[in-house]
Amino acid sequence: MSKAKVMLVTSDSGFAAKAGEVLESVVDLACLPDAEKGLAMLAEDGRFAAVLSGLRLPGMNGIKFLSRVRREFPRTMRLMVTADRSFKTAAGAINAAHISKMLPRPCPPQALKAAVQDAVRKYRRERKSEGDTCRDVLFGCVRMLVDIMELTHPDAVERSKRIRRPAQWVSAELKAMSTQLMDMVVLLSNIGCVALPTELLESLEAGRRPSKEAMQIFYTHPSIAAHLLGNVPHMEKIAEVIRHQNTPASQNPPLGARILKACIDMDQMQLTGAPPDKALEFMAARPKVYDTEVVKALRHYQEESAQARCLKLGVAGLEPGMVMGRDMIAGSGAVLLHKGDTLSEASHMRLQTFQDLLKVKEPICVVPPDEA
């Protein structure tokens, strides 16, 4: 982990030199002589974990300076070092600047080091917490979009679900994207289909080849999806991958897009009746269209999948984490889980609770979690 950036604002050059000796091994320290220069540096680069300020500074004093830091750069931790230990000074620093620590002058080296390290840890904890919250909100939005799509354009969502496992497998083997990012890419890869006629998607799902004009309409969905997602913060990378899901490998699209294209096209070939090995041969013979390494990894996935041991169980024998070896069908004919889907805790609970209503067709073909 790189050193955190910490700012020391003091007019005492002797203290600045001593603080530099104490802190140089644990933080990236910037020493400035007055508050105005400190604020200017923060405005230029606000990625400072902490600001340590003296009380008496030229022009603006330390309390006013740290109050400005609190208002303009609220994520940055604030500390003060002063020889003035009066209640009035302490109350002013705490109430106005919300400092996390007030240090005495002179300050023992170990106390200074410990206080700065504690402020850095707190800064990182809070930033991680913010990041986790943003990530959870983002994942929640993705799930909501997919749920809405499943109601309005179920065929588009089914296409994404079918390629989810092979795309994840190939991405992991080629170290293309993190599991979470690849999952969002796959689930949102067909979000642009919301603007397409449902009859067109139904035709593709049935393995029929639509007219040339209809296919031209279909090929607009990646750019529609990228436009929609481009308006969402932190989705730029995902939008770019989805935009290029039909771009040939010779044009050097992102690796995630090359994985997406191979998985989508292989799925479509299988819908039209082509066996997996024939689909892979077709792609391997076209290196300008399909990335050679992606096709190799996809072949490896197919080989591993073929060797996986398939168990035939009733609903009572299912366990969370098992992977569907083939579609799970309800008595009504509806597909509850597709081949390749993982049985989640929630799905397992619903099956066990509502089996009498669902009347799932048994036996169910599943792959144990350790072999999936």
Residue, then its C-alpha position, 0 to 999 in steps of 0.5 A: m500500500s502506498k504512503a498516505k499524503v499528509m500536510l503539515v502547516t506550521s510557521d516553525s521551521g524547526f518543528a517542521a524539520k523534526a516532524g519530517e524526521v519522525l513521519e517520513s517513514v510512514v507518510d508522504l509529508a508536505c510541509l507548508p508555512d501558512a494557511e493560504k498555501g495549504l488551502a491552495m495545495l488542497a484545492e490542487d490535489g485534495r487527496f490528503a488523508a490528514v492535515l496537521s496545523g499549528l495554532r499560530l500561523p501568519g494571516m489565518n490562524g490554525i482554527k480558522f484554517l482547519s475550519r475551512v478544511r472541514r468545510e471544503f475538504p470534509r473527508t480529510m482528517r484534521l489535527m492541531v498542535t499547539a502550546d496553548r492548552s486553554f479550554k477556550t482554544a480546545a473548545g474552539a478547535i473541536n467545535a469549529a474545525h471538528i479536529s480529531k486530535m489536539l497535540p501538545r507543544p512540545c510533542p513527543p515523537q511517538a505521540l505525533k507519529a501515533a496520532v498521524q497514523d491513527a488519523v490515516r487509518k480513520y481516513r482509509r476506513e471511512r473511504k472504504s466504507e464510502g466505497d462499499t456503500c457506493r458499490d452496494v448501491l451500484f449493484g442494487c441499481v444493476r439488479m433493479l434494471v435487470d429485474i425490470m428488463e426481465l418483466t418487459h424483455p425476458d428474452a434479452v435477460e435470458r440471453s445474458k443469463r446463459i452466457r454468465r457462467p462461461a463469460q465469468w470462467v473465461s474472464a477469470e482465466l484471462k484475468a480480464m476483469s474482476t468477478q463483480l465487474m464482469d458480472m455487471v457487464v454480462l447482466l447489462s450487455n442486453i439492456g439496450c434491447v429495451a428499445l427493440p421490438t420484442e418480436l425480434l428478440e423472440s425470433l433470435e431466441a427461437g433460433r431463426r435468422p431475422s431479415k438483414e434490416a431486422m439485424q441492423i436494428f438489433y445491432t444498435h442495442p450495444s450503443i443504446a446500452a452504452h449511452l444509457l450507462g454512460n450517464v451513471p457514475h462509475m459505469e464508464k468502463i462497463a459501458e465501454v465494454i458493452r459498446h464494443q461487444n460486437t467489435p471484431a478482435s482486429q479492431n482491438p476492443p477491450l478484452g471484456a468485450r472480446i469475451l462477451k462477443a465470443c460467448i454471445d456468438m457461441d450461444q447464438m450458434q448453439l440456438t441455431g443447432a450448432p454443437p459447441d465443438k463446431a461453434l468453437e471451430f468456426m470461431a477459431a478459424r476467424p482470428k480477425v473476428y474472435d480473439t484467439e486466447v478467448v476462444k482457447a479459454l472458451r474451449h477449455y471451459q467447455e472441456e471442463s464442463a463436459q467432465a463435471r459430474c452431474l447428479k440427479l436429485g429431487v428438490a429435497g436433496l438440493e443444496p445452495g451452491m449447486v449448479m444446474g446441469r440442465d434447466m430446472i422446469a416447473g410443472s407449468g413448463a416455466v424455466l425456474l433456473h437455467k443450465g449453468d445457474t447457481l442455486s442461491e440461498a434464496s432460491h433454495m428456500r423458495l423451492q423447499t417452501f413452495q415445492d407443492l405449488l411449483k411441482v418441479k420436474e424431477p430428477i433435477c440435474v445438478v453439478p456439485p459446487d466443488e466441481a462446477 
